[in-house]
Amino acid sequence: MNIREATFEWMRARGIRYIFGNPGSTELPFLVNLPDGVRYVLALQESIALAMADGYAQASGQPALINLHVAPGLGNAMGVLFTALKNRAPLMVTCGQQDTRHIFHEPLLSGDLVGMARPVTKWAYEVKHAADVPDALEQAYHLAMTPPRGPVFVSIPMNFWDAPADPPRLKTLHAPDAPQGLDAVADALASAQKPALVCGAGVGGAGAVAEAVALAEKLGCAVYHAPLNARMGFPTRHPLYEGMLLPATPRLMQALSQHDFVLVVGAPVFLLYPYFPGGMLPPGVRAMLITDDPQEASRAPVERAFVGDIRRALAILVERVPAREYPMPSRTVEEARRRSEATRARSKVGAFFVLHTLARYLPDNAVVVDEAVSSSLCLREFVRLAPTNDYYTSASGGLGWAMPASIGIQMAQPDRPVVCVIGDGSVMYSVQALWSAREENAPVLFLVLNNGAYNILKSFTAAFYPGSGVQGLDVPHLDLAQLAQGMGVHAERLTTPDAVEEAIPRALQMRQPTLLDVAIDPTVPSLF
């Protein structure tokens, strides 16, 4: 048995079926003669491969294996690797390194791969001895999956793959327990006059949405999503849901000042942007945190923070907190307001109208992937999600993640409709993903809100530099439908409200990758 064969055996034992990548000469010694049950998922550029793997890992709950091409390939993937770190996606990123027999002379394509990867991964390592490759991959597997999850990096010299190897050794690591001391949280929730629950991406990542709902319903408390939340931590269609806390200190303070105790679960306290003076919590409001991230806990401005298994912690609180009697809030007025705003926006094909149309037809098991940027707040407001839906966005704020991630999510959950709502500027950061969607036959609906500009930056300019102009914020002359058609994807350009209302329900029924390029009202929205 050689190192390559031992690695394939390790992959089978760990249930790893895919290798995402874009191949190069230093990776060929690993990729020759792939065995049955292992498939190479080709992307046209490394960032696309890594984002596809990110989506797959988050949606499947299992680590994904990526193979990058030396320093240039790792460099191409760095922006998305940063996003994967913020997303806490369990990725095992491998990279071919040049032959060690002449690495001293810095041959073509070689580089300090570990030095490049270290700032954007949980762990980065270059294998020194061929026999250590399977053990290094096993360590990478556990580090990627140990909370807080995230990407890890292993550099493997190209001359190691044919070296002799022992069979791979697998280990069992025990999951972290629920945090200790949760009686303090239960007592604070029980004694509070008006408690609030703030759910972050860690709730969805831990599969703990049902427990969060049970706790909220027992208390009858208001529930918010944490600012810039990257996963659905609470169903947004639920009557107790009050919306996402905005990442600006004045607006966040305004929302939380209504409460005397705030429990934050699975989120930092708090992710804010841009800077405003002031604290993160209103004076006199008590706050506690439950997280699986020790660093998150150590910097949180709360009176107590608990580190451990989020799902088990919420389940324990559901048992310990006494139930309250309360009237369930009605959302009839809010629903009428959304319908009214969508109707007013119809004539100009505004984002409100397009997203309200999507909400009318979105299946209850659909997955929504968001890179709508200037329309993201509108998306969160208008597309209300059931417990059986799911929601993903980039936790880093970077562009170019959503389209390939949608394909990875579709690969992990082939029976669910996946809708990627994206801006026209974002499309061009990862347009090669359309080719991957076609080749993988991933029936993702790419709904492009095309305003012909980087409108989010125009909103920033209007908010902080009123009356000023900034160059480079318009993106004209993009025919995204033709671009998609050139890669084999069904695509349509929509310019009228009637066309939008006809195309969206039809596209949701199509079992093939589809792009709808909607020319929306270019009016610049307010920032908050």
C-alpha positions in Angstrom: 0.0 0.0 0.0 1.3 3.5 -0.9 0.3 6.9 0.6 -2.2 7.5 -2.2 -4.0 4.2 -1.6 -3.9 4.7 2.2 -5.5 8.1 1.7 -8.3 6.7 -0.5 -8.9 4.1 2.2 -9.0 6.8 4.8 -11.5 8.7 2.7 -13.8 5.7 2.4 -13.6 5.1 6.1 -14.6 8.7 6.8 -17.4 8.8 4.2 -15.7 11.4 2.0 -17.0 11.0 -1.5 -15.9 14.3 -3.2 -12.7 16.1 -3.9 -13.4 19.7 -4.9 -10.7 21.4 -6.9 -9.0 22.6 -10.0 -6.1 20.4 -10.8 -2.4 21.2 -11.4 0.8 19.4 -11.9 1.7 19.1 -8.2 -1.7 17.4 -7.5 -1.7 14.9 -10.3 0.3 12.3 -8.3 -2.7 12.3 -5.8 -5.4 12.3 -8.4 -4.3 9.5 -10.7 -6.6 6.4 -10.6 -9.3 7.7 -8.3 -11.1 4.6 -6.9 -14.9 3.9 -7.2 -16.9 5.9 -4.7 -14.6 9.0 -5.0 -15.5 11.7 -7.5 -13.5 14.8 -8.4 -15.7 17.9 -8.6 -14.1 20.2 -11.1 -14.4 24.0 -10.8 -13.0 26.4 -13.2 -11.1 28.4 -10.6 -10.0 27.6 -7.0 -12.3 30.1 -5.3 -15.3 28.4 -6.9 -14.1 25.0 -5.7 -13.6 26.2 -2.2 -17.0 27.9 -2.0 -18.8 24.9 -3.4 -17.1 22.8 -0.7 -18.1 25.3 2.0 -21.8 25.1 1.0 -21.6 21.3 0.8 -20.0 21.1 4.3 -22.4 23.4 6.0 -25.5 21.8 4.4 -24.3 18.2 5.0 -22.8 18.7 8.4 -19.8 16.8 7.3 -16.3 18.0 6.4 -15.5 18.5 2.7 -12.1 17.9 1.1 -10.6 20.4 -1.2 -7.4 20.1 -3.3 -5.7 23.3 -4.4 -2.8 23.9 -6.7 0.3 25.2 -4.8 0.9 28.9 -4.1 -1.1 30.3 -7.0 -4.1 28.1 -6.4 -4.1 28.8 -2.7 -3.8 32.5 -3.5 -6.8 32.3 -5.8 -8.8 30.8 -3.0 -7.8 33.0 -0.1 -10.8 35.4 -0.1 -13.2 32.5 0.1 -11.0 30.7 2.6 -11.4 33.7 4.9 -15.2 33.5 4.4 -15.1 29.8 5.3 -13.3 30.6 8.5 -16.0 33.2 9.4 -18.7 30.7 8.3 -17.2 28.0 10.5 -17.3 25.6 7.6 -15.5 22.3 8.4 -13.2 22.1 5.4 -10.0 20.0 4.9 -8.0 22.1 2.5 -5.1 20.2 0.9 -2.6 21.7 -1.3 0.1 20.2 -3.5 3.7 21.3 -2.6 6.6 21.1 -4.9 9.0 18.1 -4.8 11.0 18.2 -1.6 14.1 17.1 -3.4 14.6 20.5 -4.9 12.3 22.7 -2.7 15.4 24.5 -1.3 16.0 26.1 -4.7 12.4 27.5 -4.8 11.2 25.8 -8.0 8.3 27.1 -10.1 5.0 27.3 -8.2 6.5 26.6 -4.7 5.9 28.9 -1.8 5.4 29.2 1.9 2.0 27.6 1.8 1.6 27.3 5.6 2.5 30.9 6.1 -0.1 31.9 3.5 -2.9 29.7 5.0 -2.3 30.2 8.7 -4.2 33.5 9.1 -7.3 32.2 7.5 -7.5 28.6 9.0 -7.8 27.0 12.4 -4.7 25.0 11.7 -2.1 24.9 9.0 0.6 22.2 8.5 3.0 20.9 5.9 3.7 17.2 6.1 7.4 16.5 6.7 7.5 12.8 6.2 5.5 10.8 3.6 4.3 8.2 6.2 2.6 11.0 8.1 0.1 12.0 5.4 -2.8 9.8 6.6 -2.3 10.8 10.2 -2.2 14.5 9.2 -5.5 14.1 7.3 -7.1 12.4 10.3 -5.9 15.2 12.6 -7.3 17.7 10.1 -10.6 15.9 10.1 -11.0 16.2 13.8 -9.8 19.8 14.0 -12.2 20.9 11.3 -15.2 19.2 13.1 -14.3 20.2 16.7 -16.4 23.3 17.7 -16.0 26.0 16.8 -15.7 24.3 13.4 -13.7 25.7 10.6 -11.2 25.2 7.7 -7.9 23.5 8.3 -5.0 23.3 5.8 -2.5 20.5 4.9 0.3 21.0 2.4 1.5 17.7 0.9 4.6 17.5 -1.3 4.0 15.9 -4.6 6.7 13.2 -4.3 5.1 11.7 -1.2 2.2 9.9 -2.8 4.0 6.8 -4.1 5.9 6.2 -0.8 5.0 3.1 1.2 2.3 3.4 3.9 0.6 1.6 6.7 -3.2 1.3 6.8 -4.8 4.6 8.1 -5.6 4.8 11.8 -8.9 6.4 12.8 -9.6 8.0 16.2 -12.8 8.7 18.1 -13.1 12.1 19.8 -15.9 12.8 22.2 -18.1 15.8 21.6 -18.0 18.7 24.1 -20.6 18.5 26.9 -23.3 21.1 27.7 -21.9 24.1 29.6 -21.9 23.9 33.3 -23.7 26.4 35.5 -26.8 26.8 33.3 -29.0 27.3 36.4 -27.8 30.9 36.4 -29.2 31.4 32.9 -32.5 29.7 33.8 -32.9 31.8 36.9 -32.2 35.0 35.0 -34.7 34.1 32.3 -37.3 33.1 34.9 -36.9 36.4 36.9 -36.7 38.8 34.0 -39.8 40.9 33.3 -39.2 41.1 29.6 -36.4 38.8 28.4 -35.2 38.5 24.9 -33.4 35.7 23.0 -30.8 36.6 20.3 -30.0 33.7 18.0 -26.9 33.5 15.9 -25.5 31.2 13.2 -24.3 28.8 15.8 -27.9 27.8 16.6 -28.5 26.7 13.0 -25.0 25.2 12.8 -25.7 23.1 15.8 -29.0 21.9 14.5 -30.7 23.6 17.5 -33.4 25.7 15.9 -36.2 23.4 17.4 -34.7 23.9 20.9 -34.6 27.7 20.4 -38.2 27.7 19.3 -39.2 25.6 22.3 -37.4 27.9 24.7 -38.9 31.0 23.2 -42.4 29.6 23.3 -42.0 28.5 26.9 -41.0 32.1 27.8 -43.2 34.0 25.3 -40.2 36.2 24.7 -39.1 38.3 21.8 -36.5 36.7 19.5 -34.0 38.5 17.3 -31.4 37.3 14.9 -27.9 38.5 15.8 -26.6 41.3 13.6 -25.4 40.1 10.1 -26.5 36.6 11.0 -25.1 34.1 8.5 -27.5 31.1 9.2 -31.1 30.9 10.3 -31.1 30.6 14.0 -34.9 31.0 14.4 -37.7 30.7 11.9 -38.5 34.2 10.7 -42.1 33.3 10.1 -42.7 32.6 13.8 -44.9 35.1 15.7 -42.3 35.7 18.4 -39.6 36.7 15.8 -38.9 40.4 15.9 -36.3 40.7 13.1 -32.6 40.9 12.8 -30.8 43.4 15.1 -29.2 46.0 12.9 -25.4 46.2 13.1 -25.4 49.9 14.0 -25.1 50.7 17.7 -27.9 53.2 17.9 -30.4 50.9 16.2 -29.2 47.9 18.2 -29.5 49.8 21.5 -33.0 51.0 20.6 -34.2 47.4 20.1 -32.6 45.9 23.2 -33.6 48.8 25.5 -37.1 47.3 25.6 -35.7 44.3 27.6 -34.2 43.7 31.0 -32.4 40.5 30.2 -30.9 39.3 26.9 -29.6 35.8 26.2 -27.4 35.6 23.2 -26.9 32.1 21.7 -24.4 31.1 19.1 -23.3 34.6 18.1 -20.7 37.2 19.0 -21.9 40.0 21.2 -22.1 41.8 18.8 -20.9 42.0 15.2 -21.2 45.6 14.2 -20.5 47.8 11.2 -19.9 50.6 10.7 -18.5 52.2 13.8 -20.7 54.3 16.0 -19.7 55.5 19.5 -21.3 53.8 22.5 -21.5 50.4 24.1 -23.0 47.2 22.8 -25.8 46.9 25.4 -28.1 49.5 26.9 -27.4 50.5 30.5 -29.1 48.3 33.0 -29.8 45.5 30.6 -28.3 42.2 31.8 -26.8 39.8 29.3 -25.4 36.3 29.1 -24.0 34.2 26.3 -24.0 30.6 25.3 -21.5 29.7 22.6 -19.2 26.9 21.4 -16.3 29.3 20.8 -14.0 30.2 23.7 -12.6 33.3 22.0 -16.2 34.6 21.4 -16.9 34.0 25.1 -13.7 35.7 26.3 -14.4 39.0 24.5 -18.1 39.2 25.0 -19.2 42.2 27.2 -21.7 40.1 29.2 -21.9 39.2 32.9 -21.5 35.5 32.2 -20.6 33.4 29.2 -21.0 29.6 28.8 -18.9 27.5 26.4 -20.1 24.1 25.3 -22.7 22.3 23.1 -25.3 24.8 22.1 -28.1 22.3 21.3 -27.7 20.5 24.7 -27.6 23.8 26.5 -30.8 25.0 25.0 -32.5 21.6 25.7 -31.5 21.9 29.4 -32.9 25.4 29.6 -36.2 24.2 28.1 -36.4 21.7 30.9 -35.5 24.1 33.7 -37.3 27.3 32.8 -40.9 27.6 34.0 -43.5 28.2 31.4 -45.3 31.5 31.2 -48.8 32.3 30.0 -48.9 34.9 27.3 -50.9 35.9 24.2 -49.1 34.9 21.0 -48.4 38.1 19.0 -50.3 38.6 15.8 -48.3 39.5 12.7 -51.3 40.5 10.6 -50.5 44.2 10.5 -46.8 43.5 9.5 -48.0 41.1 6.7 -50.3 43.8 5.4 -47.5 46.4 5.5 -45.3 44.1 3.5 -48.0 43.5 0.9 -48.6 47.2 0.6 -44.9 48.0 0.1 -44.6 45.3 -2.5 -47.6 46.7 -4.3 -46.2 50.2 -4.3 -42.9 48.8 -5.7 -44.5 46.8 -8.5 -44.6 49.4 -11.2 -40.9 50.1 -11.0 -39.9 46.4 -10.4 -38.5 47.3 -7.0 -36.7 44.8 -4.8 -39.7 44.8 -2.4 -41.9 43.6 -5.2 -39.5 40.9 -6.6 -38.8 39.4 -3.2 -42.5 39.5 -2.1 -43.2 37.6 -5.4 -40.5 35.0 -4.4 -42.0 34.7 -1.0 -45.4 33.9 -2.4 -44.1 30.9 -4.3 -41.1 29.7 -2.2 -41.6 26.1 -1.0 -41.5 25.4 2.7 -38.5 23.1 2.3 -36.5 25.6 0.2 -33.0 26.8 1.0 -32.3 30.5 0.5 -28.7 31.7 -0.2 -28.2 35.4 0.1 -25.7 37.7 -1.5 -28.2 40.4 -2.4 -26.0 43.0 -0.6 -28.0 46.2 -0.9 -31.3 44.2 -0.9 -30.3 41.8 1.9 -32.3 43.6 4.6 -35.2 43.6 2.2 -34.8 39.8 1.6 -34.7 39.1 5.3 -37.8 41.2 5.8 -39.9 39.9 2.9 -38.9 36.3 2.6 -40.1 34.9 5.9 -38.9 31.4 6.5 -40.6 28.4 8.1 -38.7 26.0 10.5 -38.3 23.6 7.5 -36.6 26.3 5.4 -32.9 27.2 5.7 -30.9 30.4 5.1 -27.2 30.9 4.3 -25.1 34.0 3.7 -21.4 34.9 3.9 -20.3 35.6 7.4 -17.3 37.6 6.1 -19.1 40.2 4.1 -17.0 39.2 1.0 -18.5 38.8 -2.4 -18.3 35.7 -4.7 -19.3 33.1 -2.2 -23.0 32.6 -2.8 -23.3 31.2 -6.3 -20.8 28.3 -5.9 -21.9 27.7 -2.3 -25.5 27.2 -3.6 -24.2 24.5 -5.8 -22.5 22.7 -2.9 -25.7 23.1 -0.8 -27.7 21.5 -3.7 -25.2 18.6 -3.9 -25.6 18.0 -0.2 -29.4 18.3 -0.2 -30.5 17.3 -3.7 -34.2 16.9 -2.8 -34.6 20.6 -1.7 -35.1 23.6 -3.9 -32.2 26.0 -3.6 -32.6 29.7 -4.5 -29.6 32.0 -4.7 -30.6 35.7 -4.4 -27.7 37.8 -5.6 -26.8 41.2 -6.9 -25.4 41.8 -10.4 -22.0 43.0 -9.0 -21.7 39.8 -6.9 -22.4 37.6 -9.9 -19.2 38.8 -11.6 -17.1 37.7 -8.6 -17.9 34.0 -9.3 -19.5 33.8 -12.7 -17.6 30.6 -13.4 -20.0 28.9 -10.9 -22.6 28.8 -13.7 -20.5 26.3 -15.6 -20.3 24.2 -12.5 -24.0 24.3 -11.9 -24.5 23.0 -15.5 -21.9 20.3 -15.2 -23.2 19.1 -11.8 -26.8 19.4 -13.0 -27.5 21.4 -9.9 -31.0 22.8 -10.3 -30.3 26.1 -8.4 -32.4 29.2 -9.2 -30.1 32.2 -9.4 -32.3 35.2 -8.9 -30.3 38.3 -9.9 -31.4 41.7 -8.5 -29.8 43.8 -11.2 -29.5 47.5 -10.3 -26.5 48.2 -12.5 -24.4 49.4 -9.6 -22.7 48.7 -6.3 -25.8 50.3 -4.6 -24.7 49.3 -1.1 -21.7 51.6 -1.5 -23.9 54.4 -2.8 -26.0 53.9 0.4 -22.8 54.2 2.5 -21.9 57.4 0.6 -25.3 58.9 1.1 -25.2 58.1 4.9 -21.7 59.2 5.7 -20.6 61.6 3.0 -23.9 63.3 1.9 -23.6 65.3 -1.2 -20.4 63.7 -2.2 -19.7 61.6 -5.3 -17.6 58.4 -5.5 -16.3 57.0 -8.8 -16.4 53.3 -9.7 -19.8 52.5 -8.3 -21.7 51.8 -11.5 -21.5 48.5 -13.4 -23.2 49.0 -16.8 -23.3 46.8 -19.9 -23.7 43.4 -18.3 -25.9 41.0 -20.1 -26.0 38.3 -17.5 -28.6 36.2 -19.3 -26.4 35.8 -22.3 -23.4 35.1 -20.1 -25.3 32.3 -18.4 -26.6 30.9 -21.7 -23.0 30.8 -22.9 -22.2 28.3 -20.1 -25.3 26.1 -20.8 -27.6 27.6 -18.2 -31.2 28.5 -18.9 -31.5 32.2 -18.4 -34.0 35.0 -18.9 -33.8 38.8 -18.7 -36.9 40.2 -17.0 -37.8 43.9 -17.2 -41.5 44.1 -16.4 -43.6 43.2 -13.3 -45.7 40.8 -15.3 -42.6 38.9 -16.5 -41.4 38.6 -12.9 -44.7 37.2 -11.7 -44.8 34.7 -14.5 -41.1 33.6 -14.4 -40.4 33.1 -10.7 -43.1 30.3 -10.1 -42.1 28.7 -13.3 -38.4 28.7 -12.6 -39.1 27.2 -9.1 -40.6 24.2 -10.9 -37.7 23.7 -13.3 -35.3 20.9 -12.3 -32.3 22.5 -14.0 -30.0 25.4 -13.2 -31.7 28.7 -14.1 -30.8 32.3 -14.0 -33.4 35.1 -13.9 -31.7 38.5 -14.5 -34.3 41.0 -13.1 -33.7 44.7 -14.0 -34.8 46.3 -10.7 -35.5 49.9 -9.7 -32.0 51.4 -9.3 -33.0 53.9 -6.6 -30.4 53.8 -3.8 -32.0 52.5 -0.6 -31.2 54.0 2.9 -28.4 52.2 4.7 -30.4 51.3 7.8 
